[in-house]
Amino acid sequence: MQSDGIAENNSSDSRAAGSGAITRLNIYPNPAKTSTNLNVNIAKAGHVAINLVDVSGRQLKQLMNANVKSGEFSLTVNTAGIASGVYYVRMITNDETLNTKLVVQ
């Protein structure tokens, strides 16, 4: 689905072609009030950038920009100063981009 420039991955899962590896981004709680947690599973080691973007794709906040090992990790995101509305958490790895909807109340 595409909404105002954002191609949304509703399942929050992406499988790299032919690899059998899954990169996953889950957000909870969602909707969020004062904070939310990002649970990330990286299929293969490499560079990862995670950003909060609005529905037009404009970056509002950089949440992470680092080289990581494959595996799972979590981030807590403070949403207290963010206006109520619909946003996307965009995760960019060496191989793929995932956009997962985040609702802030």
C-alpha positions as CSV (number, residue, x, y, z in Angstrom):
1,M,0.0,0.0,0.0
2,Q,1.2,3.5,-0.8
3,S,0.0,6.5,1.2
4,D,1.3,10.0,0.4
5,G,4.8,8.8,-0.7
6,I,5.2,6.0,2.0
7,A,5.2,2.4,0.8
8,E,4.0,0.7,3.9
9,N,5.0,-2.8,4.9
10,N,1.9,-3.9,6.9
11,S,3.4,-7.1,8.1
12,S,6.6,-5.4,9.4
13,D,8.5,-8.5,8.0
14,S,10.7,-8.6,5.0
15,R,12.5,-11.6,3.6
16,A,15.7,-10.9,1.6
17,A,15.4,-12.6,-1.8
18,G,16.7,-16.1,-1.7
19,S,18.3,-15.8,1.7
20,G,15.5,-17.2,3.9
21,A,16.5,-14.5,6.4
22,I,13.9,-12.2,7.9
23,T,14.3,-8.6,9.0
24,R,11.6,-7.6,11.3
25,L,10.4,-4.4,13.0
26,N,7.6,-4.5,15.6
27,I,6.3,-1.5,17.4
28,Y,4.5,-1.7,20.8
29,P,2.5,-0.2,22.2
30,N,0.9,1.1,19.1
31,P,-0.9,3.5,19.4
32,A,1.7,5.2,21.7
33,K,1.1,7.9,24.3
34,T,4.4,8.9,25.9
35,S,6.8,6.2,24.6
36,T,6.9,3.1,22.4
37,N,9.3,0.2,22.0
38,L,10.8,-0.9,18.7
39,N,11.7,-4.6,18.6
40,V,14.1,-5.2,15.7
41,N,15.4,-8.4,14.3
42,I,18.2,-7.9,11.7
43,A,18.8,-10.7,9.2
44,K,22.4,-9.9,8.5
45,A,25.0,-7.6,9.9
46,G,25.5,-4.2,8.4
47,H,24.4,-0.6,8.5
48,V,21.0,0.2,10.0
49,A,19.2,3.6,10.0
50,I,15.9,4.0,11.8
51,N,14.0,7.3,11.4
52,L,10.6,8.7,12.4
53,V,8.9,10.2,9.3
54,D,5.6,11.9,8.7
55,V,3.0,10.6,6.2
56,S,4.7,12.6,3.4
57,G,8.0,10.9,4.0
58,R,9.7,13.9,5.7
59,Q,12.2,12.8,8.4
60,L,11.3,14.2,11.8
61,K,13.7,12.4,14.0
62,Q,16.7,10.1,13.6
63,L,16.3,7.2,16.1
64,M,19.4,5.1,15.2
65,N,22.3,5.2,12.7
66,A,24.8,2.5,13.3
67,N,26.5,-0.7,12.2
68,V,24.9,-3.7,13.9
69,K,25.4,-7.4,14.1
70,S,22.6,-9.7,13.0
71,G,20.1,-10.6,15.7
72,E,17.6,-8.8,17.9
73,F,17.7,-5.6,19.8
74,S,15.2,-3.1,21.2
75,L,14.9,0.7,21.3
76,T,12.6,2.8,23.4
77,V,11.3,6.0,21.7
78,N,10.0,9.0,23.6
79,T,6.8,10.2,21.9
80,A,5.8,12.7,24.6
81,G,6.8,15.7,22.5
82,I,5.3,14.5,19.2
83,A,1.9,15.8,18.1
84,S,-0.9,13.2,17.9
85,G,-1.2,11.7,14.5
86,V,0.0,9.0,12.1
87,Y,3.7,8.5,11.5
88,Y,6.0,5.8,10.1
89,V,9.1,4.3,11.5
90,R,11.4,3.8,8.6
91,M,14.2,1.2,8.9
92,I,16.9,1.1,6.2
93,T,19.4,-1.7,6.0
94,N,22.0,-2.5,3.4
95,D,19.4,-4.7,1.6
96,E,16.0,-3.3,2.2
97,T,13.7,-0.6,3.6
98,L,10.8,-1.2,6.0
99,N,8.1,1.3,6.8
100,T,5.8,0.5,9.8
101,K,2.9,2.7,10.9
102,L,3.1,4.3,14.3
103,V,0.1,6.1,15.8
104,V,0.8,8.7,18.4
105,Q,-2.1,9.8,20.7
